[in-house]
Amino acid sequence: MNINIEKDNGVTVIKPDGRLDTTTAPELEKAINDEGAELKSLVLDFKGVDYISSAGLRVLLTAQKKMNAQGSMELINVSEPVMDILEMTGFADILAIR
């Protein structure tokens, strides 16, 4: 998995590319955690994510809890297969998805 990070006017955009599964979820979690307490607005651009497993869902839930305490988080460019998983698991109801 490749992860690109862009920062612009206080918004951090993290763009994972590939499968978000047991093997790669720790990479995304590390990228989010490395941004630290100064992170106020997090955007996860899922344009390049074609699959998400329960390990990936756990990372999203952890990130959402963190950002609820210190700012905001949203997902953008979610593919149909990933959106189906988010809807089936109820994550679509607790995450801001644009």
Wavefront OBJ file of the C-alpha trace (Angstrom):
o trace
v 0.000 0.000 0.000
v 1.167 3.484 -0.837
v 0.090 6.386 1.353
v 0.406 9.999 0.248
v -0.123 12.858 2.677
v -0.942 16.414 1.658
v -1.424 19.400 3.956
v -3.233 22.571 2.950
v -4.582 25.349 5.183
v -4.869 23.159 8.281
v -6.423 20.213 6.443
v -4.484 16.957 6.249
v -5.451 14.720 3.342
v -4.274 11.121 3.565
v -4.554 9.120 0.348
v -4.101 5.368 0.780
v -3.783 3.373 -2.422
v -4.463 -0.364 -2.528
v -6.179 -2.881 -0.288
v -6.831 -1.867 3.305
v -6.520 -5.198 5.097
v -4.732 -6.911 7.980
v -1.353 -6.400 6.355
v -1.751 -2.753 5.372
v -4.067 -1.327 8.054
v -1.161 -0.699 10.469
v 0.464 1.523 7.810
v -2.615 3.748 7.619
v -2.938 3.797 11.396
v 0.691 4.893 11.718
v 0.236 7.627 9.097
v -2.742 9.021 11.020
v -1.043 8.764 14.413
v 2.158 10.357 13.113
v 0.186 13.537 12.438
v -0.151 13.945 16.202
v -2.317 16.115 18.414
v -2.055 19.122 16.087
v -4.259 17.319 13.571
v -7.562 19.232 13.462
v -9.094 18.355 10.100
v -8.481 14.943 8.548
v -9.673 13.893 5.106
v -9.181 10.297 4.004
v -9.261 10.153 0.215
v -10.242 6.562 -0.614
v -10.110 6.951 -4.401
v -7.366 4.313 -4.595
v -8.853 1.897 -2.038
v -10.704 -0.998 -3.645
v -11.151 -3.245 -0.587
v -11.419 -2.820 3.173
v -11.321 -5.603 5.767
v -12.286 -5.599 9.435
v -8.738 -4.466 10.267
v -9.235 -1.438 8.037
v -12.605 -0.733 9.628
v -10.944 -0.805 13.046
v -8.456 1.851 11.892
v -11.327 4.037 10.671
v -13.185 3.657 13.966
v -10.063 4.479 15.992
v -9.340 7.501 13.807
v -12.946 8.710 14.114
v -12.784 8.493 17.917
v -9.490 10.399 17.922
v -10.798 13.089 15.599
v -14.051 13.469 17.566
v -11.856 14.603 20.458
v -9.595 16.959 18.525
v -11.249 17.971 15.269
v -13.086 16.467 12.310
v -12.696 13.575 9.886
v -14.342 12.713 6.594
v -13.958 10.124 3.864
v -14.093 11.159 0.224
v -14.048 9.354 -3.122
v -15.228 6.050 -1.649
v -15.611 3.350 -4.308
v -18.846 1.395 -4.612
v -17.376 -1.898 -3.256
v -15.927 -0.133 -0.201
v -19.150 1.837 0.313
v -21.101 -1.431 0.258
v -18.928 -2.724 3.099
v -19.315 0.523 5.064
v -23.086 0.338 4.665
v -23.340 -3.367 5.589
v -21.310 -2.842 8.758
v -23.106 0.343 9.818
v -19.956 2.425 9.447
v -21.687 4.613 6.849
v -23.918 5.852 9.664
v -21.080 6.907 11.963
v -18.559 8.295 9.466
v -18.814 11.517 7.494
v -18.667 10.388 3.864
v -18.697 12.776 0.955
l 1 2 3 4 5 6 7 8 9 10 11 12 13 14 15 16 17 18 19 20 21 22 23 24 25 26 27 28 29 30 31 32 33 34 35 36 37 38 39 40 41 42 43 44 45 46 47 48 49 50 51 52 53 54 55 56 57 58 59 60 61 62 63 64 65 66 67 68 69 70 71 72 73 74 75 76 77 78 79 80 81 82 83 84 85 86 87 88 89 90 91 92 93 94 95 96 97 98
